Amino acid sequence: MCICFCTCIPDVFGNELTLRSHLFDPNRHNPNVLPKKSSQPITINLSWLTATVAGFDEIDGKFNLMGSLKMTWKNEHLTWDPVQYNVSSIVVFGKEVWTPPIYVANQMDSNFLDAGLQNDLMRIDHTGLVSTSHVGDLAVFCDLDPTNFPFDTQTCSLLFSVLVHTISEISLEFSANPFLSISGQMSTIEHPIWTVTGSQAVAYKQVPFASLEFCLFRKPLYYSFTMLGPSFLLNSLTVFSFLIPSTQGEKLSCGMTIFLAFVVFLVQVGDVIPKNSNAVPVIGKYYVLSIVSSVIMVLHTIIHSWFASKESNTPETKIEPFVYNVEKVNSVGSFEEGTLLTKRHTLKKCSCSFLKEKGLKIFNVCCFLICLLLVIVALVLLLSTNSSCIT
């Protein structure tokens, strides 16, 4: 048994060595020549296996993924009879055979596929089917839309293309299951801030171009706890601060504190979202309306205090005795004219007293209603956001 086993092993290795010498004979094989014998283009089948989401830089729009790109294609020059050589498949380096010059079009700050597939291991089947997987860390650029922040979803794509070759020479397609995971099937990929909830594969027929699109949903808990929760409480303080008497200086200081707090939150929002002048985030509108409501409360306090102080500093009205001069009343007409003047003076005095008594109250109610309306509009605008991925 031992002698038979030892004699079989060299035969197997000898068969593979003979096969390699036959396949890679310089007279019949050149790794720079397209491996096809017909006019049909070489079809590159793609599929992506995601290991994890390494990170997402929202300021620069950089999406980091760790995974592998699996590729298969047919090399019509590398076929043999498995019965003759007793070998069904072999493993070679990419530099020994033809490999597609594929690259990631929207790549940034990573070297994924920069050196091509020259140093990757490939398995060649006896039918000429070549399969390989390129593993690495991939960072791509995403065009982010901050409109619905922090209840937003974003679409990030991996854009694959080939250099030099046209669609008549190479075409990119996706396999039946283009998205894979370590478990063998596509599943929801978790991240501390983001969750990959969906995916889509698109292959273009006009150009050798293909894209894998990922739908990312933001988990709003962090921003709700650190920003929105305190902001809701500040909105409540803005409304209830109208109950503080305007004669006390605490009302003005309270309004200024609320105003500065909203400004700080607005600056904080600007630090965590991408700088984009084409879209205004909903949370930015919310903070602007909240700032306006706090400004109205501060202005109301200042104006009310000014009128109150002016009224308190008004000297007392002196009432002089009325002297009726009979000599000045020469006729009935002059007496009636004096009566009209007295009535006008009385009406003017009544209107002034009405404005002094009711004017500040009307002003207080109007400011309170405007402030309350702004707060309600801001909250409804923020809570009614609805975002979905572009398909």
C-alpha contacts under 8 A as a table, 3 or more apart, distances in Angstrom:
res1	aa1	res2	aa2	distance
1	M	4	C	5.20
1	M	5	F	6.16
2	C	5	F	5.11
2	C	6	C	6.12
3	I	6	C	5.20
3	I	7	T	6.21
4	C	7	T	5.23
4	C	8	C	6.21
5	F	8	C	5.20
5	F	9	I	6.54
6	C	9	I	5.62
6	C	10	P	7.19
7	T	10	P	5.94
7	T	11	D	6.77
8	C	11	D	5.21
8	C	12	V	6.44
9	I	12	V	5.23
9	I	13	F	6.39
10	P	13	F	5.12
10	P	14	G	5.74
11	D	14	G	4.86
11	D	15	N	6.00
12	V	15	N	5.10
12	V	16	E	6.41
12	V	86	N	7.07
12	V	87	V	7.82
13	F	16	E	5.17
13	F	17	L	6.06
14	G	17	L	5.02
14	G	18	T	6.05
15	N	18	T	5.06
15	N	19	L	6.03
15	N	85	Y	5.27
15	N	86	N	6.87
15	N	87	V	7.37
16	E	19	L	4.83
16	E	20	R	6.07
16	E	85	Y	6.88
16	E	87	V	6.55
16	E	90	I	7.96
17	L	20	R	5.16
17	L	21	S	6.17
18	T	21	S	5.10
18	T	22	H	6.18
19	L	22	H	5.06
19	L	23	L	6.08
19	L	85	Y	6.72
20	R	23	L	5.06
20	R	24	F	5.82
20	R	25	D	7.99
21	S	24	F	5.55
21	S	25	D	5.74
22	H	25	D	5.49
23	L	28	R	7.74
23	L	29	H	6.98
23	L	77	H	7.96
23	L	78	L	6.18
24	F	28	R	7.25
24	F	29	H	5.46
24	F	30	N	7.91
25	D	28	R	5.57
25	D	29	H	5.73
26	P	29	H	5.17
26	P	30	N	6.50
29	H	77	H	7.48
30	N	33	V	5.68
30	N	97	V	7.58
30	N	98	W	7.81
31	P	34	L	7.84
31	P	95	K	7.54
31	P	96	E	6.41
31	P	97	V	4.61
31	P	98	W	4.35
31	P	99	T	7.84
32	N	97	V	7.93
32	N	98	W	5.93
33	V	98	W	6.96
34	L	98	W	6.97
35	P	42	I	7.92
35	P	74	K	7.75
35	P	75	N	4.99
35	P	76	E	5.61
35	P	77	H	5.77
35	P	98	W	7.07
36	K	39	S	7.83
36	K	40	Q	7.93
36	K	41	P	7.89
36	K	42	I	7.04
36	K	75	N	6.55
36	K	76	E	5.39
36	K	77	H	7.03
37	K	76	E	6.74
39	S	168	S	7.97
40	Q	168	S	7.08
40	Q	169	E	7.31
41	P	167	I	7.13
41	P	168	S	5.26
41	P	169	E	4.36
41	P	170	I	4.96
41	P	171	S	6.30
42	I	73	W	6.99
42	I	74	K	7.00
42	I	169	E	6.09
42	I	170	I	4.75
42	I	171	S	6.19
43	T	73	W	5.95
43	T	74	K	7.42
43	T	170	I	6.00
43	T	171	S	4.97
43	T	172	L	5.93
43	T	173	E	6.77
44	I	71	M	6.50
44	I	72	T	5.81
44	I	73	W	4.96
44	I	170	I	7.27
44	I	171	S	6.21
44	I	172	L	4.97
44	I	173	E	5.98
44	I	174	F	7.96
45	N	71	M	5.54
45	N	72	T	5.20
45	N	73	W	6.37
45	N	172	L	6.31
45	N	173	E	4.94
45	N	174	F	5.05
45	N	175	S	5.57
46	L	69	L	7.01
46	L	70	K	5.78
46	L	71	M	4.88
46	L	72	T	6.91
46	L	172	L	7.34
46	L	173	E	6.17
46	L	174	F	4.68
46	L	175	S	5.89
46	L	178	P	6.62
47	S	69	L	6.04
47	S	70	K	5.21
47	S	71	M	6.74
47	S	174	F	6.11
47	S	175	S	6.08
47	S	177	N	6.94
47	S	178	P	4.09
47	S	179	F	5.92
47	S	180	L	7.26
48	W	67	G	7.29
48	W	68	S	6.02
48	W	69	L	4.80
48	W	70	K	6.12
48	W	178	P	5.92
48	W	179	F	5.15
48	W	180	L	5.94
49	L	67	G	5.44
49	L	68	S	5.28
49	L	69	L	6.45
49	L	70	K	7.57
49	L	179	F	6.03
49	L	180	L	4.42
49	L	181	S	5.16
49	L	182	I	7.17
50	T	53	V	7.77
50	T	65	L	7.16
50	T	66	M	6.28
50	T	67	G	4.44
50	T	68	S	6.76
50	T	179	F	7.69
50	T	180	L	6.45
50	T	181	S	5.34
50	T	182	I	7.28
51	A	65	L	7.66
51	A	66	M	5.45
51	A	67	G	4.79
51	A	68	S	7.91
51	A	181	S	6.49
51	A	182	I	6.42
52	T	65	L	6.19
52	T	66	M	5.43
52	T	67	G	6.99
52	T	189	I	6.95
52	T	190	E	7.89
53	V	56	F	7.99
53	V	64	N	6.15
53	V	65	L	4.74
53	V	66	M	6.30
53	V	189	I	7.26
53	V	190	E	7.47
53	V	191	H	6.45
54	A	64	N	5.13
54	A	65	L	5.31
54	A	66	M	6.32
55	G	63	F	6.26
55	G	64	N	5.02
55	G	65	L	7.21
55	G	191	H	7.90
56	F	61	G	7.24
56	F	62	K	5.75
56	F	63	F	4.63
56	F	64	N	5.99
57	D	60	D	5.72
57	D	61	G	5.50
57	D	62	K	4.98
57	D	63	F	6.49
58	E	61	G	4.82
58	E	62	K	6.76
58	E	144	L	7.63
58	E	272	V	7.01
58	E	273	I	6.15
58	E	274	P	6.05
59	I	271	D	7.99
59	I	272	V	6.59
59	I	273	I	5.77
59	I	274	P	4.38
59	I	275	K	7.20
60	D	274	P	6.83
61	G	141	F	5.62
61	G	142	C	5.01
61	G	143	D	6.36
61	G	144	L	6.40
61	G	274	P	7.39
62	K	108	M	7.49
62	K	139	A	6.31
62	K	140	V	5.69
62	K	141	F	4.86
62	K	142	C	6.08
63	F	139	A	5.42
63	F	140	V	5.32
63	F	141	F	6.27
63	F	142	C	6.62
63	F	156	C	7.33
64	N	137	D	7.14
64	N	138	L	5.74
64	N	139	A	4.36
64	N	140	V	6.65
65	L	137	D	5.93
65	L	138	L	5.22
65	L	139	A	6.31
66	M	135	V	7.95
66	M	136	G	6.08
66	M	137	D	4.58
66	M	138	L	6.15
67	G	135	V	5.89
67	G	136	G	6.02
67	G	137	D	6.66
67	G	138	L	7.71
68	S	133	S	6.02
68	S	134	H	5.22
68	S	135	V	4.10
68	S	136	G	6.26
69	L	133	S	5.38
69	L	134	H	5.15
69	L	135	V	6.55
70	K	131	S	7.34
70	K	132	T	5.80
70	K	133	S	4.21
70	K	134	H	6.46
71	M	131	S	5.69
71	M	132	T	5.51
71	M	133	S	6.24
72	T	129	L	6.85
72	T	130	V	5.42
72	T	131	S	4.31
72	T	132	T	6.59
73	W	129	L	5.80
73	W	130	V	5.40
73	W	131	S	6.78
74	K	128	G	5.48
74	K	129	L	4.55
74	K	130	V	6.01
75	N	78	L	5.71
75	N	79	T	7.73
75	N	128	G	4.85
75	N	129	L	6.16
75	N	130	V	6.75
76	E	79	T	6.41
76	E	127	T	7.99
76	E	128	G	5.67
77	H	128	G	7.15
78	L	124	I	7.84
78	L	126	H	7.40
78	L	127	T	7.62
78	L	128	G	5.04
79	T	125	D	7.69
79	T	126	H	5.12
79	T	127	T	5.20
79	T	128	G	4.81
80	W	126	H	5.37
80	W	127	T	7.02
81	D	84	Q	5.44
81	D	85	Y	6.71
81	D	126	H	6.78
82	P	85	Y	5.46
82	P	86	N	5.23
82	P	87	V	5.15
82	P	88	S	5.04
82	P	126	H	6.35
83	V	86	N	4.99
83	V	87	V	7.30
87	V	90	I	7.55
87	V	126	H	7.89
88	S	125	D	6.18
88	S	126	H	5.38
89	S	123	R	6.71
89	S	124	I	5.44
89	S	125	D	4.38
89	S	126	H	5.65
90	I	123	R	5.71
90	I	124	I	5.40
90	I	125	D	6.78
91	V	121	L	6.68
91	V	122	M	5.49
91	V	123	R	4.47
91	V	124	I	6.25
92	V	96	E	6.70
92	V	97	V	7.90
92	V	121	L	5.76
92	V	122	M	5.38
92	V	123	R	6.51
92	V	124	I	7.63
93	F	96	E	5.63
93	F	97	V	7.44
93	F	118	Q	6.76
93	F	119	N	6.05
93	F	120	D	5.74
93	F	121	L	4.67
93	F	122	M	6.00
94	G	97	V	5.67
94	G	98	W	7.17
94	G	99	T	6.47
94	G	117	L	5.47
94	G	118	Q	4.24
94	G	119	N	5.65
94	G	120	D	5.41
94	G	121	L	6.12
94	G	122	M	6.43
95	K	98	W	7.33
95	K	99	T	7.84
95	K	117	L	7.48
95	K	118	Q	4.44
95	K	119	N	6.59
99	T	117	L	6.47
99	T	118	Q	7.57
100	P	117	L	7.87
100	P	162	V	7.16
101	P	116	G	6.25
101	P	117	L	7.91
101	P	162	V	5.39
101	P	163	L	5.71
102	I	113	L	7.39
102	I	116	G	6.87
102	I	160	F	6.82
102	I	161	S	5.63
102	I	162	V	4.31
102	I	163	L	6.57
103	Y	112	F	7.99
103	Y	113	L	5.82
103	Y	114	D	7.12
103	Y	116	G	7.42
103	Y	160	F	5.78
103	Y	161	S	5.69
103	Y	162	V	6.10
103	Y	163	L	7.63
104	V	107	Q	5.50
104	V	112	F	7.64
104	V	113	L	7.35
104	V	158	L	6.89
104	V	159	L	5.55
104	V	160	F	4.71
104	V	161	S	6.48
105	A	158	L	7.85
105	A	159	L	5.33
105	A	160	F	5.87
105	A	161	S	6.51
106	N	140	V	5.44
106	N	141	F	5.69
106	N	158	L	6.98
106	N	159	L	6.04
107	Q	110	S	6.80
107	Q	112	F	8.00
107	Q	138	L	7.36
107	Q	139	A	5.81
107	Q	140	V	4.32
107	Q	141	F	6.33
108	M	139	A	5.64
108	M	140	V	5.36
108	M	141	F	6.34
109	D	139	A	6.42
110	S	137	D	7.04
110	S	138	L	5.97
110	S	139	A	5.71
111	N	114	D	5.13
111	N	115	A	7.93
111	N	137	D	7.93
111	N	138	L	7.49
112	F	115	A	7.99
112	F	136	G	6.21
112	F	137	D	6.56
112	F	138	L	5.69
113	L	116	G	4.72
113	L	117	L	6.95
113	L	134	H	7.66
115	A	118	Q	6.79
115	A	119	N	7.99
116	G	119	N	7.90
117	L	120	D	5.24
117	L	134	H	7.44
120	D	132	T	7.37
120	D	133	S	7.70
120	D	134	H	6.86
121	L	132	T	6.57
122	M	130	V	6.64
122	M	131	S	5.76
122	M	132	T	4.79
122	M	133	S	7.87
123	R	130	V	5.77
123	R	131	S	5.49
123	R	132	T	6.59
124	I	128	G	6.12
124	I	129	L	5.68
124	I	130	V	4.57
124	I	131	S	6.68
125	D	128	G	5.33
125	D	129	L	5.15
125	D	130	V	6.49
126	H	129	L	7.28
140	V	157	S	7.65
140	V	158	L	6.78
141	F	156	C	7.68
142	C	155	T	7.37
142	C	156	C	5.22
142	C	157	S	7.05
143	D	155	T	7.99
143	D	156	C	7.49
144	L	154	Q	6.35
144	L	155	T	7.73
144	L	274	P	7.38
145	D	148	N	7.77
145	D	154	Q	7.02
145	D	279	A	7.27
146	P	149	F	5.32
146	P	152	D	7.27
146	P	273	I	6.58
146	P	274	P	7.07
146	P	276	N	7.82
146	P	279	A	6.91
146	P	280	V	7.23
146	P	281	P	5.40
147	T	152	D	7.49
147	T	279	A	5.84
147	T	280	V	5.66
147	T	281	P	3.91
147	T	282	V	5.77
148	N	151	F	5.48
148	N	152	D	4.76
148	N	281	P	5.78
148	N	282	V	5.54
148	N	283	I	7.54
148	N	385	T	6.14
148	N	386	N	7.27
148	N	387	S	6.53
149	F	152	D	5.06
149	F	281	P	5.98
149	F	282	V	6.52
149	F	283	I	6.46
150	P	218	R	7.04
150	P	220	P	5.78
150	P	223	Y	6.83
150	P	283	I	7.42
151	F	218	R	6.47
151	F	219	K	7.61
151	F	220	P	6.06
151	F	385	T	6.92
151	F	386	N	7.38
151	F	387	S	7.01
152	D	217	F	6.56
152	D	218	R	6.00
152	D	386	N	7.64
152	D	387	S	5.40
152	D	388	S	7.48
153	T	215	C	6.93
153	T	216	L	5.46
153	T	217	F	4.47
153	T	218	R	6.03
153	T	387	S	5.94
153	T	388	S	5.79
153	T	389	C	5.91
154	Q	215	C	5.98
154	Q	216	L	5.13
154	Q	217	F	6.63
154	Q	388	S	7.94
154	Q	389	C	6.16
155	T	213	E	6.49
155	T	214	F	5.62
155	T	215	C	4.81
155	T	216	L	6.16
155	T	389	C	6.00
155	T	390	I	6.72
156	C	213	E	5.63
156	C	214	F	5.24
156	C	215	C	6.71
156	C	216	L	7.54
157	S	211	S	6.17
157	S	212	L	5.31
157	S	213	E	4.21
157	S	214	F	6.12
158	L	211	S	5.34
158	L	212	L	5.01
158	L	213	E	6.47
159	L	209	F	7.33
159	L	210	A	5.94
159	L	211	S	4.42
159	L	212	L	6.66
160	F	209	F	5.83
160	F	210	A	5.20
160	F	211	S	5.94
161	S	172	L	7.87
161	S	208	P	5.82
161	S	209	F	4.60
161	S	210	A	6.47
162	V	165	H	6.59
162	V	208	P	6.35
162	V	209	F	7.28
165	H	169	E	6.08
165	H	170	I	6.40
165	H	208	P	7.99
166	T	169	E	5.43
166	T	170	I	6.25
166	T	207	V	7.01
166	T	208	P	6.66
167	I	170	I	5.25
167	I	171	S	5.47
167	I	205	K	7.67
167	I	206	Q	6.74
167	I	207	V	5.37
167	I	208	P	5.33
168	S	171	S	7.39
170	I	208	P	6.54
171	S	205	K	7.50
171	S	207	V	7.58
171	S	208	P	5.08
171	S	209	F	7.79
172	L	203	A	6.55
172	L	204	Y	7.69
172	L	208	P	5.61
172	L	209	F	6.34
172	L	210	A	6.32
173	E	203	A	5.67
173	E	210	A	7.18
174	F	177	N	7.67
174	F	178	P	5.69
174	F	201	A	7.16
174	F	202	V	7.95
174	F	203	A	6.99
175	S	178	P	5.25
177	N	180	L	7.02
178	P	201	A	6.94
179	F	185	Q	7.34
179	F	186	M	5.72
179	F	199	S	7.74
180	L	183	S	7.93
180	L	184	G	5.79
180	L	185	Q	5.05
180	L	186	M	4.97
181	S	184	G	5.21
181	S	185	Q	5.35
181	S	186	M	5.39
181	S	187	S	6.81
182	I	185	Q	7.48
188	T	195	T	6.93
188	T	196	V	5.68
188	T	197	T	5.44
188	T	198	G	7.52
189	I	195	T	5.78
189	I	196	V	5.05
189	I	197	T	7.17
190	E	194	W	6.68
190	E	195	T	4.84
190	E	196	V	6.62
191	H	194	W	4.94
191	H	195	T	5.67
192	P	219	K	7.93
193	I	218	R	5.92
193	I	219	K	5.34
193	I	220	P	7.85
193	I	222	Y	7.95
194	W	216	L	6.09
194	W	217	F	5.60
194	W	218	R	4.66
194	W	219	K	5.82
195	T	216	L	5.46
195	T	217	F	5.18
195	T	218	R	6.50
195	T	219	K	7.29
196	V	199	S	7.86
196	V	214	F	6.52
196	V	215	C	5.60
196	V	216	L	4.54
196	V	217	F	6.37
197	T	214	F	7.75
197	T	215	C	5.75
197	T	216	L	6.12
197	T	217	F	6.65
198	G	214	F	5.96
198	G	215	C	4.94
198	G	216	L	7.46
199	S	212	L	7.20
199	S	213	E	5.39
199	S	214	F	4.48
199	S	215	C	5.83
200	Q	212	L	5.91
200	Q	213	E	5.03
200	Q	214	F	6.67
200	Q	391	T	7.85
201	A	210	A	7.66
201	A	211	S	6.00
201	A	212	L	4.68
201	A	213	E	6.27
202	V	210	A	5.74
202	V	211	S	5.30
202	V	212	L	6.45
202	V	213	E	7.97
203	A	209	F	6.39
203	A	210	A	4.33
203	A	211	S	6.47
204	Y	207	V	5.99
204	Y	208	P	6.78
204	Y	209	F	5.64
204	Y	210	A	5.94
205	K	208	P	7.12
205	K	209	F	7.94
215	C	389	C	5.84
216	L	389	C	7.80
219	K	222	Y	7.36
220	P	223	Y	5.60
220	P	224	S	5.90
221	L	224	S	5.05
221	L	225	F	6.03
222	Y	225	F	5.29
222	Y	226	T	6.20
223	Y	226	T	5.16
223	Y	227	M	5.39
223	Y	228	L	6.57
224	S	227	M	5.59
224	S	228	L	4.62
224	S	229	G	5.76
225	F	228	L	6.38
225	F	229	G	5.50
225	F	230	P	7.77
226	T	229	G	6.62
226	T	230	P	7.06
227	M	230	P	5.82
227	M	231	S	6.20
227	M	265	F	6.99
228	L	231	S	4.95
228	L	232	F	6.16
229	G	232	F	5.34
229	G	233	L	6.65
230	P	233	L	5.14
230	P	234	L	6.28
231	S	234	L	4.98
231	S	235	N	6.23
231	S	262	F	7.41
232	F	235	N	5.08
232	F	236	S	6.45
233	L	236	S	5.09
233	L	237	L	6.36
234	L	237	L	4.94
234	L	238	T	6.18
234	L	258	I	6.48
235	N	238	T	5.03
235	N	239	V	6.53
235	N	290	S	6.94
235	N	375	V	6.49
236	S	239	V	5.30
236	S	240	F	6.21
237	L	240	F	5.13
237	L	241	S	5.69
237	L	258	I	7.91
238	T	241	S	5.35
238	T	242	F	7.53
238	T	255	G	7.16
238	T	258	I	7.16
238	T	293	S	7.40
238	T	294	S	6.14
238	T	297	M	7.21
238	T	371	C	7.93
239	V	242	F	6.21
239	V	368	F	7.21
239	V	371	C	6.92
239	V	372	L	6.24
240	F	243	L	5.72
240	F	244	I	7.85
241	S	244	I	5.52
241	S	251	K	6.76
241	S	254	C	7.56
241	S	255	G	7.62
242	F	245	P	7.59
242	F	297	M	7.45
242	F	368	F	6.91
244	I	248	Q	7.60
244	I	250	E	7.93
244	I	251	K	5.93
245	P	248	Q	5.84
245	P	251	K	7.15
246	S	249	G	7.25
246	S	251	K	6.36
246	S	252	L	7.97
246	S	301	T	5.88
246	S	304	H	6.75
246	S	305	S	5.95
247	T	305	S	6.33
247	T	308	A	7.91
248	Q	251	K	6.27
249	G	252	L	5.60
249	G	253	S	6.58
250	E	253	S	5.12
250	E	254	C	5.90
251	K	254	C	5.07
251	K	255	G	6.23
251	K	301	T	7.10
252	L	255	G	5.17
252	L	256	M	6.29
252	L	298	V	6.05
252	L	301	T	6.23
252	L	302	I	7.43
253	S	256	M	5.14
253	S	257	T	6.14
254	C	257	T	5.15
254	C	258	I	6.30
255	G	258	I	5.21
255	G	259	F	6.16
255	G	294	S	6.17
255	G	295	V	7.58
255	G	297	M	6.46
255	G	298	V	5.35
256	M	259	F	5.00
256	M	260	L	6.19
256	M	294	S	7.77
256	M	298	V	6.81
257	T	260	L	5.24
257	T	261	A	6.13
258	I	261	A	5.06
258	I	262	F	6.35
258	I	294	S	6.59
259	F	262	F	5.39
259	F	263	V	6.41
259	F	291	I	5.81
259	F	294	S	5.48
259	F	295	V	6.75
260	L	263	V	5.00
260	L	264	V	6.23
261	A	264	V	5.14
261	A	265	F	6.36
262	F	265	F	5.04
262	F	266	L	6.18
262	F	287	Y	6.33
262	F	290	S	7.03
262	F	291	I	6.03
263	V	266	L	5.05
263	V	267	V	6.28
263	V	287	Y	7.78
263	V	291	I	7.14
264	V	267	V	5.14
264	V	268	Q	6.21
265	F	268	Q	4.94
265	F	269	V	6.26
265	F	287	Y	7.58
266	L	269	V	5.13
266	L	270	G	6.46
266	L	284	G	6.60
266	L	287	Y	6.15
266	L	288	V	7.90
267	V	270	G	5.10
267	V	271	D	6.59
268	Q	271	D	5.22
268	Q	272	V	6.84
269	V	272	V	5.50
269	V	273	I	6.47
269	V	283	I	7.93
269	V	284	G	7.38
270	G	273	I	5.73
270	G	274	P	7.72
270	G	275	K	7.59
271	D	274	P	7.94
276	N	279	A	6.21
276	N	280	V	7.78
277	S	280	V	7.13
280	V	284	G	6.74
280	V	285	K	7.33
281	P	284	G	5.19
281	P	285	K	6.69
282	V	285	K	5.13
282	V	286	Y	6.22
282	V	381	L	7.12
282	V	382	L	6.05
282	V	385	T	7.71
283	I	286	Y	4.82
283	I	287	Y	6.25
283	I	382	L	6.30
284	G	287	Y	5.21
284	G	288	V	6.18
285	K	288	V	5.05
285	K	289	L	6.19
285	K	378	A	7.32
286	Y	289	L	5.35
286	Y	290	S	6.20
286	Y	378	A	4.75
286	Y	379	L	6.97
286	Y	381	L	7.05
286	Y	382	L	6.37
287	Y	290	S	4.88
287	Y	291	I	6.01
287	Y	378	A	7.71
288	V	291	I	5.05
288	V	292	V	6.23
289	L	292	V	5.04
289	L	293	S	6.23
289	L	374	L	6.07
289	L	375	V	6.99
289	L	378	A	5.98
290	S	293	S	5.11
290	S	294	S	6.30
290	S	374	L	7.04
290	S	375	V	6.18
290	S	378	A	6.91
291	I	294	S	5.12
291	I	295	V	6.13
292	V	295	V	4.98
292	V	296	I	6.20
292	V	374	L	7.85
293	S	296	I	5.11
293	S	297	M	6.34
293	S	370	I	7.70
293	S	371	C	4.85
293	S	372	L	7.78
293	S	374	L	6.11
293	S	375	V	6.86
294	S	297	M	5.03
294	S	298	V	6.28
294	S	371	C	7.60
295	V	298	V	5.07
295	V	299	L	6.11
296	I	299	L	5.11
296	I	300	H	5.95
296	I	367	C	6.87
296	I	371	C	6.72
297	M	300	H	5.07
297	M	301	T	6.27
297	M	367	C	7.14
297	M	368	F	7.76
297	M	371	C	7.14
298	V	301	T	5.12
298	V	302	I	6.32
299	L	302	I	5.06
299	L	303	I	6.08
300	H	303	I	5.30
300	H	304	H	5.88
300	H	364	N	7.30
300	H	367	C	6.67
301	T	304	H	5.25
301	T	305	S	6.00
302	I	305	S	5.25
302	I	306	W	6.21
303	I	306	W	5.10
303	I	307	F	6.32
304	H	307	F	5.31
304	H	308	A	6.06
304	H	360	L	7.01
305	S	308	A	5.02
305	S	309	S	6.00
306	W	309	S	5.22
306	W	310	K	6.10
307	F	310	K	5.04
307	F	311	E	6.11
308	A	311	E	5.20
308	A	312	S	6.25
309	S	312	S	5.11
309	S	313	N	6.21
310	K	313	N	5.22
310	K	314	T	6.43
311	E	314	T	5.36
325	N	328	K	5.75
325	N	329	V	7.20
326	V	329	V	5.43
326	V	330	N	7.93
327	E	330	N	6.59
329	V	332	V	7.65
329	V	334	S	6.22
329	V	335	F	6.05
330	N	334	S	6.77
330	N	335	F	7.95
331	S	334	S	5.49
331	S	335	F	6.54
332	V	335	F	5.10
332	V	336	E	6.29
333	G	336	E	5.22
333	G	337	E	6.30
334	S	337	E	5.09
334	S	338	G	6.37
335	F	338	G	5.23
335	F	339	T	6.38
336	E	339	T	4.96
336	E	340	L	6.36
337	E	340	L	5.19
337	E	341	L	6.37
338	G	341	L	5.16
338	G	342	T	6.23
339	T	342	T	5.07
339	T	343	K	6.29
340	L	343	K	5.07
340	L	344	R	6.21
341	L	344	R	5.14
341	L	345	H	6.16
342	T	345	H	5.16
342	T	346	T	6.18
343	K	346	T	5.00
343	K	347	L	6.22
344	R	347	L	5.14
344	R	348	K	6.13
345	H	348	K	5.14
345	H	349	K	6.09
346	T	349	K	5.07
346	T	350	C	6.18
347	L	350	C	5.03
347	L	351	S	6.19
348	K	351	S	5.20
348	K	352	C	6.22
349	K	352	C	5.23
349	K	353	S	6.20
350	C	353	S	5.12
350	C	354	F	6.11
351	S	354	F	4.98
351	S	355	L	6.21
352	C	355	L	5.17
352	C	356	K	6.16
353	S	356	K	5.02
353	S	357	E	6.09
354	F	357	E	5.14
354	F	358	K	5.72
354	F	359	G	7.23
355	L	358	K	5.31
355	L	359	G	4.52
355	L	360	L	7.70
356	K	359	G	5.71
356	K	360	L	7.07
357	E	360	L	7.03
357	E	361	K	7.63
358	K	361	K	5.22
358	K	362	I	6.18
359	G	362	I	5.22
359	G	363	F	6.15
360	L	363	F	4.92
360	L	364	N	6.03
361	K	364	N	5.04
361	K	365	V	6.23
362	I	365	V	5.18
362	I	366	C	6.16
363	F	366	C	5.21
363	F	367	C	6.21
364	N	367	C	5.31
364	N	368	F	6.14
365	V	368	F	5.10
365	V	369	L	6.13
366	C	369	L	5.20
366	C	370	I	6.14
367	C	370	I	5.19
367	C	371	C	6.07
368	F	371	C	5.17
368	F	372	L	6.06
369	L	372	L	5.05
369	L	373	L	6.00
370	I	373	L	5.09
370	I	374	L	6.23
371	C	374	L	5.22
371	C	375	V	6.33
372	L	375	V	5.19
372	L	376	I	6.23
373	L	376	I	5.16
373	L	377	V	6.12
374	L	377	V	5.15
374	L	378	A	6.09
375	V	378	A	5.12
375	V	379	L	6.25
376	I	379	L	5.21
376	I	380	V	6.11
377	V	380	V	5.18
377	V	381	L	5.95
378	A	381	L	5.15
378	A	382	L	6.24
379	L	382	L	5.19
379	L	383	L	6.08
380	V	383	L	5.23
380	V	384	S	5.85
381	L	384	S	5.50
381	L	385	T	6.91
382	L	385	T	5.98
